[in-house]
Amino acid sequence: MNKILVIDDEYAIRLLYEEELTCEGYEVITSAGSDCLYDTIKQQQPDLIILDIKMKADNGLDVLMKIRNEFYNLPVILCSGYPYFKQNRKAIAADYFVDKRSDLRELKSKVKMAMQSNVRLQDAAAF
């Protein structure tokens, strides 16, 4: 079963993503921020991270840079209710950018695409 780490400071969003993605067959771990990020990633070994950009305690783009520095091949989907973040240079480091909304079809589609791409990367690395 593929494992997803959701990092978002809004409890309702974490709960929504967890319920919807669990119904899609994923194991979902949630976090309100980047506290103990490296430990969580090393212990839980997620296959994908869904990351909010604008959080009270964290800047998601800075968190993305930390993830890329330590776990370069771990797919990350940025989610934000603020589409102007797409223009930020740091956002380019994400695999996908999804506008945050209650309709999760786009997010689910990007999750599926990221999981498929990650499997191909792992298969290529095995050779």
HELIX and SHEET records of a PDB file:
HELIX    1   1 TYR A   11  CYS A   23  1                                  13    
HELIX    2   2 LEU A   37  GLN A   44  1                                   8    
HELIX    3   3 GLY A   60  GLU A   70  1                                  11    
HELIX    4   4 PRO A   83  GLN A   87  5                                   5    
HELIX    5   5 ARG A   89  ALA A   93  5                                   5    
HELIX    6   6 ARG A  105  ALA A  126  1                                  22    
SHEET    1   A 5 GLU A  27  SER A  31  0                                        
SHEET    2   A 5 LYS A   3  ILE A   7  1                                        
SHEET    3   A 5 LEU A  48  ASP A  52  1                                        
SHEET    4   A 5 VAL A  76  SER A  80  1                                        
SHEET    5   A 5 TYR A  96  ASP A  99  1                                        
END                                                                             
